[in-house]
Amino acid sequence: MQFRPLHDRVVVRRLAAEERTAGGIIIPDTAKEKPVEGEVLAVGPGARDEAGTLVPVDVAPGDRVLFAKYGGTEVKIQDEEVMILRESDILGVIAPSSAAKAGAGAKHKSKTKSKTRRAA
């Protein structure tokens, strides 16, 4: 893609919507909502604060992000539908190894429970 966003703008490609629910029910096209998850394709250099200092953007190309449902502008660049968002429209970055972090969190919880039992 030959597009460079300005300031704190971020170019995001929406990820495909789920075809089935967790229970296995197939969702028809008319009932699907637009996904709010996407992949960052390009990032601007950042915005300037009141002092004139450049504040860099926290996301990088390749990051998977969640963004506001009605935020941004949908555009077509080189036959590809993308979203141009402000950094403030991005709600968060999805960690690539969330399963590994969940396992670490479970270990932490078990330690907390044992401490609670000793104190009681």
N, C-alpha and C positions, 0 to 999 in steps of 0.2 A: 504494500500500500504506500503510495506516495503522498501522504497527507500529514502535515505537522501541526498539531493543535497549538494555540497560543495561550499564554498565561497559565491558569490553573485548570485548563480543560483537559478532558481525558476521552479518548475514543475507545468504545467498548462494543464488542460483538456479543449479541445475546446468545446464550446457550440454548439448545433445543429443549422444548417443553417435554415433560413426562408424558408418555403415551398411555400409561396405566397407573392406577392408584396402588397403594400398598397392599390392598386386598385383591388385586388382580383385575379390577374392572377397567375396561378400555374406555378412555375419555374421547368423545367425539370432537372433531375440529371446532364445532360451533360452541362448545362448552369450555374450551381451553382458554386460560388466561395467558397474557404475555409473561414470559419468564422475567424474573427480576434478578437473575444471575447471569453474569457474563465474563468474558475474558478481555483483559486490557490489551489493546493493540498498539496504542501510541499515547504518549503523555507530553503535555506542555512543560516548559521550564519551571513554572511556578508563578505565584502572584507576588506582588510587592506589598509590604506592610506600610504603615503610616510614616515610618522613618526612611522608606525607600529601599529597604533591604529585601533581597530576593528570598522568598520562603519556598523551598522546593516542595514538590508534590510527594506524598507518602507512598503512592502506588507505582509499580513499574510494569512495563510490557510483559505479558505472560501471566500476571496475577489473575486469580479468579476472585471476583468481587460480587457483593450484593449491592443493589442500588435502589433508589426510591422508585416506586411504581410509576409515578407520573412525572418524574424528573427528566431533564435532558431534552434533546432534539433528535428525532430520527431523520437520518439522511442516507442517501445512496451514493457511495463512492466506488467507482470502478465496478459497477454491477454487484456490489455487496451492501446489504442493509446494515448500518451500524448506528450506534447512539453516540452523541457528543454530550458529555456531562461535565458539570463543574465538579471539582473534587468534593465539595460539600454535599453533593447529591449521592455520593458513594457512602453506604452505611458501614461497610467493613470488608476486610479481605478474608477469604476462606483459606485456611491453612491447608497445604497439600497433604500433610500427614496427620489429619485430625484423629485417625484411629489410634495412632501411637500416643497422642496426647491424652486421649480418653483412658487408655490403659494406665498412664502415669497418674491421672486424676483418681482412678480407682484405688491405686496403692496408697495415695495420700489420705483418702477417706478412711481406709482400714486402720491406718495409724492413728487418725483422729479418734475413731471409735474406741480403740484400746486405751488411749489416754483418758477418755471420758469415763470408762469403766473403772480405771484405777482411782480416779478422783472421787468416784461415788462410793 
